[in-house]
């Protein structure tokens, strides 16, 4: 402990004696730390925002549309149109292992009216589990469609936030009546505003959601527009799609490899793209910051070589009175780490200040805002440790290997 205190005292005395040199030495570490923390934090924030934007449509979901056959199969020719019914939803739920949740979806555009306010929104007939799959979260005071609504074919509706703004303005929409195709529906929920950069048929903010059973009775529909399912394991998205197509192919007699017969949009593919894209980008940004820190580390090593040269006599005296090579090695190695620790601490605080300041710039919706995460801290500590090891070892070994006689003679 006494040795450690002595080393710290000598280090502080050297800093006071060589203030300009100490500042210039630490400036490189400060700048490099700011660079690597801010760059990686930007990458993490951008990735998170892209994921939020993508998952506005739902997380780990796939949308299934019926199409036309393009391959002959078991005596059936090509060009045969397919149609889904609600029984197909039960079929997928029971026979496809990786499906977590599934719902039918009826949809059509029709006139919706509240007083003199008239819209032509997309009306969707769905099951109660649809909101969890598609991130349709009602605002406080409202709810989504439930089991009794479907069972009793209730004329209730959940409206998108843009539909609410147009129809009701600043008024509370819950409990009010909206006419959909001249049929009165009671509003039971208003969707919370969300970021959604991908959709099908219509953005959720412009939709009206009603029970599937009510949709079939009001519009006389029995053919589904599409089926939507959620996947348990997103890494098995393609396998799940193939299995779903095989189950439907067995029922409707089409080649399960005929992707045009049943078209499936698997959103987990984009999740994989995001993962690998940002993995590469974060490695690239980390390398840029690491190179900056590497240059600063070279500067620290050069300064420590100069310090060793200036303190040759001191090293000789210490060795003459009994100091071991390991004592000298530890002393200079620790001094190097002190410089890097002080510089990186200051740099980290500056980086945190920059990141906090960027929270007030309106860029989140587009590129996100930088975030300090465990990933950022771990990468910074790892790079700084490697830089400290490389920058401190060579000067410390040089100091430890100096000849005692030559040191005293100098």
N, C-alpha and C positions, 0 to 999 in steps of 0.2 A: 504493500500500500504506500509506503514511504517513497519507493522508487517511482511509482506512478505519479505521486504528488510532485516529485522533483522534475519529472519529465514535463508535466503540465506547466510548472512554474517557468522552466527554461523556454518552453514553447511560447508562453505569453510574453516573456521578456524579449524574445527574438522578434515577435510580432510588433511590439512597441518600437524596437530599434529599427526595424525595416518596414515601416507602415506602407509606403508606396509599393514596395515589392510584394508584401503580403496581400494588399488590395488587388493588384494586377493578377496575382496567382489565383486568388479566390474568385475573381470576376469571371474567369473562364468556366469554373465549376458552377457558379451561380447561373450564368447564361445557359449553360448546357442543361442544368436541372430544369430551369424554366421551359426550355425547348422541349425536352422529352416528356415532361408532365403535361404540358398544354397540348402537345400534338397527340399523345395517346388518349388524353381525356376527350379531345375532339372526336377521335375515332370511335370511342366508346359511346359518346353522346349521339353521334350520327347513326350508329348502328341501332341504338335503342329507339330513336325516333323513327327510323325506317321500319323497324319491327312494329311499333305502335301504329304507324300509318297503314301497314299491310294488314295488321290484325283488326283493323276497323271492320273488315268484312267478316271476321271470325277467326278463331285460332284452330289450326289443324283440321280444317274442313275441306270437303270436296262437294262439288255440285254436279249432279248427273242429269243430262238431257237425253231424251230419246231422239234418234235420228233415222236414217235409212240404211238398209243393208247394202254393202258393196261387194259382198262375197256370197257365192252360191253355197247352200248348206242343206244337206239332207232333203234334197228335192225342191227346196225353195230357191227361187231366183234372186237376182239383185234388184235393188230399188224398192224393196218392201218397207213401208213406213212402220215405225214402232210407236206404241203409246203406253204410258205407265198409268197404273191405278194404285189406290191406297194399299191394296194387298201386297204390292211389291215392296212397300216400306217394311212391313212385317217380315217378308221373306229375307230382305237384306239384314235386318236386325238379328234374325235367328241363325242365319247361315254364313255370315261373314264375320270371322272371329275378331278382327281388329276394329270393328265399328263400335264406338262408344255410345253414340246417340244418333238418331235418324228421324227426319221429319219430311212429310210430303210438302209440296208448295204449289198451290194454285195461284195464278196471277193473271190480271188483265187491267188495262187502263179503262177507266170509266169516270163519269162526272161526279164530283163531290161538291156539296154546297152547304154553306152556312149563311143564311140570309142572302145578301147580294154578292157574297164572296164565293166565286166559283173556280174550281181547279179541275185538272184532268190527271190525277195522280195514279200511280200503280197501286192497285189493291191486291194484297197477298193473303191467301187463306192458309193458315199454318197450324201446327200443333203447339202445345205449351212449352215443349223443350227447345223450340226454335230460338227463343231469345238468348239462352245460354250459349248456343252454338254460334249465333251471329252477333253476339254482343249488343243486343237490343235492350238497353238498360233503362227502365222507366225513371222519370224524375220523382222526387219525393212527393208523396201523397197519391201516387198512381201505382198501377200494377200492370203486369202482362196478362195475357190470356191464360186461363187455368183449365183444369179438367172439367168442372161443371159447365164452363162456357161452351166447350166442345160437345159435351154430352147432351146438353139441352138446346144446342144451336142458338145460343143467345146472340142478340144483335148488339155486340159490344165491339169497340175498336180501340186500338193503340195507334196513335198518329205520330209521324215524324216531326221533329222540332221545326222544320221549315213549313210543313203543312199547318202546324199550330200557329206559327207566327202570321201566316197569311190569313187563316180562317178566323182566328180569335184575337190577334194582336197581343196586347198586354193583359188581356183578361185570362182568368183561370179556365182552362179547357175541361178539367175533370168534371164529369157529371153533365156536361153540355151535350147537345145532340148535333150530329153531322149527318147530312143526307148523302148516302152513297148509292148511286143509280136510283135515286128517288126513294130509297129505303132508309128509315131513320136508324142510326146507330148511336149508342151512348158511349162517349169517350171515357175510357177507364184508365188510360195512361198516355203520357207524352214521352217520347224517347229523349234521353239526355243527348246533348250535342256531343258528337264524337268526330275524330279525324278518320276519314275513309278515302283513301286514294285509289281504291279499286272496287268495282261493283259489277253486277250483272242486271240487266233490264232497267234498273233505276237505283239511285242512291237511297239509302235507308231514310235519310232526312226528308225525302219526298214521297214516302210510302205511307199507306194505311194498312195496318195488320188486323185481320179479323179471324175468328175460328174457322178452321177448314170445313167443318160440317155446315156452318152458316153460309160459307162461300158456295158450297155445292147446292144448297137449297135456294139461295137467292139467284144465282146465275145458271142453275141447271147444269153445272159442270160435273163430269165424272172422270175426265182424263187430267192427269197431273201435268203441270207445266214443267216441273223438274223435281228431283229428290235431292235433299241435302243431308250429308252425314258427317259426323265428327270422328276422327281417328284416335285410337288409344295411343299408339306408338307412331309418331310422325315420321320416323325413319323408314317405316314400312308402307309409305304412301302408295308407291307404284304397285307393290304386291297386293295391297288392299283393293286398288282400282281394278287390277286384273281378276281378282277373286270375285268382286262385285259384278263385273262384266260376265264372268263365267256363270254365276248364279242366274243372272237375267237371261243369258244366252240359252241356258237349259230350259227355262220356262217358255221363252218366245221363239225358240228354234232358230238361232243365228250363230254364226261362227264366233266364239269368244275372243278371237284375235281381230275381229272386225271392229276397229275403234270408231268407225263412222256410224255404226249401228247404235252405239251408246257412247256419247261423248262425255268425258269426265274431266272437269277442271279441278286438279289437285293442287290446292294452295300451298301444301307443304313443300312443293318443288321450289317455290320462291324462298322459303325458309332456308333451304339448303344453299341456295344461291347467296342469300344474305350472309350466312355463316362463313362460307369460303371466301366471298368477296371481302368482307371486313376483316377476316383473319389475315388475308394478304395485305390489305391496306394498313392494318395496325402494325404488322411486321415492318412494312415499308416506312411508316411514320416513326416507329421505334428505332429503325436503323438510322434515319436522319438524325434523331435526337442523340443516338448512341455515338455517331460520328462526331457530333458537336462536343459531346462529353469526352470522347477519345482525344480530340485535339486539345481540350482543356487538361486532360490527364497527362499528355506529353509535356505541356507547359509546366505542370506541377513537378513532373519528374526532372525536367531540366533545372528548375529552381532548386530542387533538393540536391541535385548534383553540385550546384554552386554552393549551397549551404554546407555540404560535406567538405568541399574544398576550403571554404572559409574557416571551418572548425577543425582542421586537421590537428592543430596543436592541442585543442581541448580533448580530442579523441585520444591522442598520444598520452596525455596526462592520465586520463581515466584508465586506459589500458595499463599504464605503468603502476598505478596504485591498486590494481587487482581486478578491474572490470573485465568481464569475459566478452568474447565476440558476440555471444547471444544478447548481452546487455546492450551493446552498441547497436546491433541489428534491431532489437525491439524498440530502442529509443527513436531511431530515425524512421522506422516503419510507423510507429505510433504518431509521430509528428506529421507525417504525410496524411494519415487518416484524420488527424485533427483539422488539417486544412480542408480536406474534402468534406468532412462532416459539417464544419462551419459554413462552407460555401453552399453545400447542398441544402442545409437547413434554411438558410436565407433564401435560396432559390425556390425551395418548396413553398415557403410562405408567400413569396411574390407570385408564384404560379397560382396558388389558392386565391389570392386577391384578384388576379386577372380573371380566373374562372368565375368567381362570384360576381365580378363586374359584368361579365358577358351574359349573365342570367337576365339582365335588364334590357338586352338588345333583342328586338323582335325577330329572331331568326329560328326559333325552336320548331315551328311548323314545317320549315323547309329542310334544314340541316341539323336540327337538334341543338343542344347546348352542351359544352364540355362537362364531363362529370368525373369527380374524383371517386374511383372505385378501388376495390381490392386488387383488381387487375392492373390498374395504373400504378398503385403503390408498390406492388410486387415487382413489376417491370423496372421501376425506377431504382428500387433498392438493389436489385440484381445487377443492373448496369453499373451503379455507383460502386458496388462491392468489387466488381471485376476491374473497374478503372482504378480504385484505390489499391488493389492488390498489385496490378501491373505498375502503377506509378510509384508505389512505395518500396517494392521489393528490390529493384535494381540499385537505387541510391543507397538503401539500407545495407545491402550486401557489399557494396563498394566501401562503405564506411567501416563495416565489420572486418573486412579483409585487409585494411591498411596495415602496413608494417609499423610496429610501435617505434622502432628506432628512427625510421624515416619521418614519422609524425613529429617526434621530439626535435629532430634536426631542423625540420621546417619552422 
